[in-house]
Amino acid sequence: MSFAKLNSNLVRIGAASAALLAPVVAFAQEAAPAAAEAVAAAAPAMTVDKGDTTWMLVSALLVLLMTIPGLGLFYGGLVRAKNMLSVLMQVTTIAAMAMILWVIYGYSLAFTNGGSLNSFVGGFSKMFLAGVDVSTMAESFSKGVAIPELAFVCFQMTFAAITPGLIVGAFAERVKFSAVILFSALWLTFVYFPIAHMVWFWGGPSAYADPTGMIFGFGAIDFAGGTVVHINAGVAGLIGAIMVGKRTGYGKDMMAPHSMTMTLIGAGLLWVGWFGFNAGSNLEANGYAALAMINTFLATAAAILSWALVETFSRGKASMLGAVSGAIAGLVVITPAAGFAGPMGAIVMGLVVSPVCYFFCSTVKNKFGYDDTADVFGIHGVGGIMGAILVGVFVNPALGGAGIVDYSTADFAAGYAGTATQVFAQLKGVVVTVLWCGIVSIILFKIVDMIVGLRVPVEAEREGLDLASHGEAAYHN
């Protein structure tokens, strides 16, 4: 694709962003009965395997474990004791709200055809899960192999539940609870659901020629959410940290994590849950799921060691905070590549991500002076961007990768168009995600600030959000 065409696409993105924020948008288009009958006649009979279904049900539960209690404990340990419960409450409430929004309209906006706006977002044909029941199926990545659609709805619902929860770590300890909930609802609607559609919506192996989301159409690959989850959350977190402002006393008062023990417990739960996140994204219990699993082990282990090594050279000591930061960085970087890179490629990705994330979490953050409480941008944003680009390199079969499957062939042969071609496709996906999330998030933060205000009064911040916002305390002397 030429740069002129890329620029044309970016113009279209701006127009679509405005359309999404308009009060009334007609997303759904009904196909003619004759066309629907023709598609139904052409579709192969789907088979459902109980092993695949079981794995997907377990994977959905593992991703829930990542969120509650994993993410809550990870972030909770990183803040001061007086704000522990506020973080737990934010993560828990966001997850609950996301689940309700997902079944009302989120699933439909992400995974149905949006007609004239299909490049950017789906339609309302499955609003309130219309037409989804125990008999409907979602095709996996093998032609004619499916899982119950309700299992797919549950699995993707947990992704929607955790992603806005990741954002709150960037402006923890000073944001209003009402602002967090309102922003999360708007952000899911106008950022997460459209990006999920752009990256993951396609017709499936049995209908590979059907219209796709824009980023999928670029040829960009994202196995488990490097763009949809981590770049999205990281960019929104950075914007939120800047727009909410620094914590009172930032740079002067002691703001060290109050419980690295809780943070390690949270990190461990995140790592365990991440196997559902990554290996579950294969939608089948087969060799590719096993590849995603071993890569999730190896990239994380390499990143922990790499972060500890960088800290040892830079500050003379390897810290527990650094170890868990490295673990999350490794998990983030391998997410888009989990089922594409080979095990040795996963190790390389884990080794290189920690020094870059460490640089952003220390040098860059200090240089620009923004207060990203839990380094959401430095780890999720930067790590997600690195993973989204590096998967274009390590998917290469010559480097042990799985290759790019060509669904137009009878045997789904895996090939590789070349490093330049694939990396450029990945870069286009990153640019679209950053621009869409960045522009829309700025608008949404402004709207929330006008409606309820973004941050608590200074007195409430000094008292702590546990008591000021929720009337309870995590610890009692």
C-alpha positions in Angstrom: 0.0 0.0 0.0 1.4 3.4 -0.9 1.8 6.3 1.5 -0.8 8.2 -0.4 -3.3 5.4 0.2 -2.2 5.3 3.9 -2.9 9.0 4.2 -6.3 8.5 2.6 -7.0 5.8 5.2 -6.1 8.2 8.0 -8.5 10.8 6.6 -11.2 8.2 6.6 -10.4 7.4 10.3 -10.9 11.1 11.3 -14.2 11.1 9.5 -15.3 7.9 11.1 -14.3 9.1 14.5 -16.6 12.1 14.1 -19.4 9.8 12.9 -18.9 7.6 16.0 -19.3 10.5 18.3 -22.5 11.7 16.6 -25.8 11.0 18.5 -27.3 8.8 15.8 -25.4 6.5 13.5 -26.9 3.8 11.3 -24.5 0.9 11.7 -26.5 -2.1 10.7 -27.6 -3.1 7.2 -29.9 -6.0 6.6 -29.0 -8.3 3.7 -31.6 -9.3 1.2 -33.3 -12.6 2.0 -32.0 -14.1 -1.2 -28.4 -13.2 -0.4 -28.8 -14.6 3.1 -30.1 -17.9 1.7 -27.2 -18.1 -0.7 -24.6 -17.5 2.1 -26.3 -20.1 4.2 -26.3 -22.6 1.4 -22.6 -22.0 0.8 -21.5 -22.3 4.4 -20.1 -25.7 5.4 -21.5 -27.7 8.3 -19.8 -26.7 11.5 -18.5 -29.3 13.9 -18.0 -28.6 17.6 -15.4 -30.4 19.7 -16.0 -30.7 23.5 -12.3 -30.3 24.1 -12.1 -27.0 22.3 -15.3 -25.8 24.1 -13.9 -26.8 27.5 -10.6 -25.0 26.8 -12.5 -21.8 25.8 -14.7 -21.9 28.9 -11.6 -22.4 31.1 -9.7 -19.6 29.2 -12.6 -17.1 29.9 -12.3 -17.9 33.6 -8.5 -17.5 33.5 -8.9 -14.0 32.0 -11.4 -13.1 34.7 -8.8 -14.2 37.2 -6.4 -11.8 35.6 -8.8 -9.0 36.3 -10.3 -9.9 39.7 -8.3 -10.3 41.8 -5.1 -10.2 39.7 -5.0 -6.7 38.2 -6.7 -5.2 41.3 -4.0 -6.6 43.6 -1.2 -5.7 41.2 -2.2 -2.0 41.0 -3.4 -1.9 44.7 0.0 -2.9 46.0 1.7 -0.2 43.9 -0.4 2.7 45.4 -0.2 4.1 49.0 -2.2 2.2 51.7 -4.8 4.9 51.8 -5.8 4.2 48.2 -5.7 0.4 48.1 -9.5 -0.1 48.2 -10.2 2.6 45.7 -8.1 0.8 43.0 -9.8 -2.5 43.8 -13.2 -0.9 43.6 -12.4 0.8 40.3 -11.1 -2.4 38.6 -14.1 -4.5 39.9 -16.8 -2.0 39.0 -15.3 -1.4 35.5 -15.2 -5.1 34.8 -18.9 -5.5 35.9 -20.0 -2.6 33.8 -18.0 -3.8 30.8 -19.8 -7.2 30.9 -23.2 -5.6 30.8 -22.3 -3.2 27.9 -20.7 -6.1 26.0 -23.9 -8.1 25.8 -26.1 -5.1 25.2 -24.2 -3.7 22.2 -20.4 -4.3 22.5 -20.3 -7.8 21.0 -22.4 -6.6 18.1 -20.3 -3.5 17.4 -17.1 -5.6 17.5 -18.1 -8.8 15.7 -20.8 -8.1 13.2 -20.8 -6.5 9.7 -21.2 -2.7 10.0 -22.3 -2.1 6.4 -20.8 1.1 5.0 -18.8 1.7 8.2 -17.5 -1.9 8.4 -13.9 -0.9 8.0 -14.2 0.8 11.4 -17.1 -0.7 13.4 -19.8 -3.3 13.4 -23.5 -3.0 13.4 -26.4 -3.5 15.8 -27.7 -6.8 14.4 -26.7 -8.8 17.5 -27.6 -6.1 20.0 -28.9 -7.7 23.3 -27.3 -10.9 21.9 -30.2 -11.1 19.3 -29.9 -14.4 17.5 -27.3 -15.8 19.8 -28.3 -19.0 21.6 -27.2 -22.5 22.5 -27.4 -23.6 18.9 -25.3 -20.8 17.2 -21.6 -21.3 16.7 -18.5 -19.2 16.0 -15.9 -20.6 13.6 -12.4 -21.1 14.8 -9.3 -20.8 12.6 -9.9 -24.2 11.0 -12.6 -24.4 8.3 -15.7 -26.0 9.7 -14.4 -26.2 13.2 -16.4 -24.1 15.7 -17.2 -23.4 19.3 -20.5 -22.4 20.8 -21.0 -18.7 20.1 -21.9 -18.1 23.7 -18.4 -19.4 24.7 -16.9 -16.9 22.2 -19.0 -14.1 23.6 -17.9 -15.0 27.2 -14.2 -15.2 26.2 -14.2 -11.8 24.4 -16.3 -10.3 27.1 -13.4 -10.8 29.6 -11.1 -8.9 27.3 -13.4 -6.0 27.3 -13.6 -6.2 31.1 -9.9 -6.0 31.7 -8.8 -3.4 29.1 -10.3 -0.3 30.6 -9.2 -1.5 34.0 -5.6 -1.3 32.8 -6.0 2.4 32.1 -6.8 3.4 35.7 -3.3 2.6 36.9 -2.0 5.6 35.0 -4.0 8.2 37.1 -4.6 6.2 40.3 -4.8 8.0 43.7 -6.3 11.3 42.5 -9.2 10.5 40.1 -13.0 10.6 40.9 -14.7 7.3 41.0 -17.6 8.7 39.0 -15.2 10.0 36.4 -13.5 6.6 36.1 -16.8 4.8 35.5 -18.2 7.3 33.0 -14.9 7.5 31.1 -14.7 3.7 30.9 -18.2 3.3 29.5 -17.6 5.9 26.8 -14.1 4.6 26.1 -15.4 1.1 25.6 -18.0 2.3 23.2 -16.0 4.7 21.1 -12.5 3.2 21.3 -12.3 -0.5 22.4 -15.3 -1.9 20.4 -14.2 -0.2 17.1 -10.5 -1.1 17.5 -11.5 -4.7 18.3 -13.6 -4.7 15.1 -10.8 -3.2 13.0 -8.3 -5.8 14.2 -10.3 -9.0 14.6 -13.4 -8.9 12.5 -13.3 -11.2 9.4 -15.5 -13.8 7.8 -13.6 -16.8 9.2 -11.9 -19.6 7.2 -15.2 -20.5 5.5 -15.8 -16.9 4.3 -12.3 -15.4 4.1 -13.3 -13.2 1.2 -16.0 -11.4 3.2 -15.4 -7.7 4.3 -13.0 -7.3 7.2 -12.1 -4.6 9.7 -9.6 -2.0 8.5 -6.5 -3.2 10.4 -7.2 -6.9 9.5 -7.4 -5.8 5.9 -3.9 -4.3 6.1 -2.6 -7.8 6.6 -1.6 -6.9 10.2 -1.7 -9.8 12.7 -2.5 -9.6 16.4 -2.9 -12.9 18.1 -4.3 -11.9 21.5 -4.6 -8.1 21.7 -1.3 -6.2 21.5 -3.1 -3.4 19.7 -6.7 -4.0 20.9 -5.7 -4.2 24.6 -2.2 -2.9 25.4 -1.6 -0.1 22.9 -5.1 1.0 23.4 -4.8 1.1 27.2 -1.3 2.5 27.2 -2.2 5.5 25.0 -5.4 6.2 26.9 -3.5 5.9 30.2 -0.8 8.4 29.1 -3.4 10.9 28.0 -5.3 10.4 31.2 -2.2 10.9 33.4 -1.5 14.2 31.6 -5.1 15.5 31.6 -5.9 14.5 35.2 -2.6 16.0 36.4 0.1 14.9 38.8 -0.7 13.7 42.3 -0.5 16.3 45.0 3.0 16.2 46.3 4.4 14.3 43.4 8.2 14.6 43.4 8.2 15.8 47.0 6.3 13.3 49.1 7.1 9.7 49.6 4.9 7.7 47.1 6.5 4.3 47.2 4.3 1.2 46.7 2.7 0.2 50.0 2.8 -3.6 49.5 5.1 -5.3 47.0 3.8 -8.5 48.5 0.3 -7.7 47.1 1.8 -6.6 43.8 3.7 -9.9 43.4 0.5 -11.9 44.2 -1.3 -9.8 41.6 1.5 -10.3 39.0 1.5 -14.0 39.6 -2.3 -14.2 39.1 -1.9 -12.1 35.9 0.8 -14.5 34.6 -1.4 -17.5 35.3 -4.5 -15.8 33.8 -2.5 -14.7 30.8 -2.4 -18.3 29.5 -6.1 -18.1 29.0 -5.6 -14.7 27.4 -2.9 -15.9 24.9 -3.5 -19.6 24.4 -7.2 -19.1 24.6 -7.1 -16.7 21.6 -6.4 -19.7 19.4 -10.0 -20.8 19.9 -9.0 -24.4 19.7 -7.0 -26.8 22.0 -4.3 -27.8 19.5 -0.6 -27.2 18.7 -1.0 -23.5 18.1 -2.5 -23.1 21.6 0.5 -25.0 22.9 2.8 -22.7 21.0 1.1 -19.7 22.6 1.4 -21.3 26.0 5.2 -22.0 25.8 5.8 -18.5 24.4 3.9 -17.0 27.3 6.2 -18.8 29.6 9.4 -18.0 27.8 9.0 -14.3 26.9 7.9 -13.5 30.5 10.9 -15.4 32.0 13.3 -13.7 29.6 11.9 -10.2 30.4 12.2 -10.8 34.1 15.8 -11.7 33.8 16.4 -8.8 31.4 14.9 -6.2 33.6 16.8 -7.5 36.6 20.0 -7.3 34.6 19.3 -3.7 33.4 18.6 -2.6 37.0 21.8 -4.2 38.3 23.9 -2.3 35.8 22.0 1.0 36.1 21.4 1.2 39.9 23.5 -1.6 41.4 20.6 -3.7 42.6 17.8 -5.7 41.1 14.4 -4.9 42.7 11.2 -6.9 43.2 9.4 -4.0 41.6 11.6 -4.4 38.6 11.0 -8.2 38.4 7.2 -7.8 38.3 7.5 -4.9 35.9 9.6 -7.2 33.6 7.1 -9.9 33.9 4.3 -7.7 32.7 6.4 -6.3 30.0 7.2 -9.8 28.8 3.5 -10.8 28.9 2.6 -7.6 26.9 5.2 -8.0 24.2 4.4 -11.6 23.5 0.6 -11.1 23.4 0.3 -10.2 19.7 2.9 -12.8 18.8 1.9 -15.7 21.1 0.7 -18.0 18.4 2.9 -16.7 15.6 6.5 -16.5 16.9 8.6 -19.5 17.7 9.9 -20.2 21.2 13.4 -18.8 20.5 11.8 -15.7 19.0 9.7 -15.3 22.1 12.9 -15.3 24.2 14.4 -12.6 22.1 11.3 -10.5 22.3 11.3 -10.8 26.1 15.0 -9.9 26.3 14.7 -6.7 24.3 11.4 -5.4 25.7 12.6 -4.8 29.3 15.4 -2.4 28.5 13.1 -0.2 26.4 10.3 -0.3 28.9 12.7 0.5 31.7 14.0 3.5 29.7 10.5 4.8 29.3 9.4 4.2 32.9 12.4 6.0 34.3 14.2 8.4 31.9 11.4 9.4 29.5 8.8 9.8 32.3 11.2 11.9 34.4 12.2 13.9 31.4 8.6 14.9 30.4 7.3 15.0 34.0 4.0 13.2 33.6 2.7 11.2 36.6 1.9 7.7 35.3 1.3 6.0 38.7 1.7 2.4 37.6 3.6 3.0 34.4 0.7 2.0 32.2 2.2 3.7 29.1 5.8 2.7 29.8 4.9 -1.0 30.0 1.6 -1.6 28.2 1.8 1.2 25.6 5.5 0.8 24.8 5.6 -3.0 25.2 2.4 -3.3 23.1 3.9 -1.2 20.3 7.1 -3.3 20.4 5.2 -6.6 20.3 2.9 -5.4 17.5 5.9 -4.5 15.3 8.2 -7.4 16.3 5.6 -10.0 15.5 6.1 -9.0 11.9 9.7 -10.1 12.2 9.4 -13.3 14.3 6.4 -14.8 12.5 8.9 -15.6 9.8 9.2 -19.4 9.4 12.9 -18.9 8.8 13.2 -17.6 12.4 11.0 -20.4 13.8 7.7 -18.6 13.4 4.4 -20.1 12.3 4.1 -18.0 9.2 1.0 -16.2 7.8 -1.8 -18.6 6.9 -3.3 -18.1 3.5 -7.0 -19.1 3.9 -7.6 -18.9 0.1 -5.7 -22.2 -0.4 -7.2 -25.6 0.1 -4.7 -26.6 2.8 -4.3 -23.2 4.5 -0.6 -23.1 3.6 1.5 -20.8 5.8 3.9 -18.4 4.1 5.6 -15.1 4.6 5.5 -12.1 2.4 8.8 -10.8 3.7 10.0 -8.7 6.7 9.5 -5.3 5.0 5.9 -6.1 3.9 4.8 -7.6 7.2 6.4 -5.0 9.4 4.9 -2.2 7.3 1.5 -3.8 7.7 2.1 -4.0 11.5 3.2 -0.3 11.6 0.0 0.8 9.8 -2.0 -1.1 12.4 -0.1 0.6 15.2 -0.5 4.1 13.7 -4.3 3.6 13.3 -4.6 2.4 16.8 -2.6 5.2 18.4 -4.4 7.9 16.4 -7.9 6.5 16.9 -7.3 5.9 20.6 -5.4 9.2 21.2 -7.9 11.5 19.4 -11.0 9.9 20.8 -9.6 9.6 24.4 -8.8 13.3 24.5 -12.3 14.1 23.5 -13.8 11.7 26.0 -11.6 13.0 28.9 -12.8 16.5 28.1 -16.4 15.4 28.1 -16.1 13.6 31.4 -14.3 16.6 32.9 -17.2 18.9 31.9 -19.8 16.5 33.2 -18.5 15.3 36.6 -14.9 16.6 36.8 -11.8 14.4 36.6 -10.1 14.6 40.0 -11.0 14.7 43.6 -10.4 17.8 45.8 -6.9 18.2 47.4 -8.4 17.4 50.8 -9.8 14.1 49.6 -6.6 13.2 47.9 -4.6 13.8 51.1 -7.1 11.8 53.2 -7.0 9.0 50.7 -9.6 7.8 48.3 -10.5 4.7 50.3 -12.2 6.9 53.0 -13.0 10.0 50.9 -14.6 8.1 48.0 -15.8 4.8 49.5 -16.0 5.3 53.3 -13.9 2.4 54.2 -10.2 1.5 54.8 -8.2 -1.5 53.5 -6.2 -1.7 56.8 -7.0 -1.0 60.5 -4.3 -0.5 63.1 
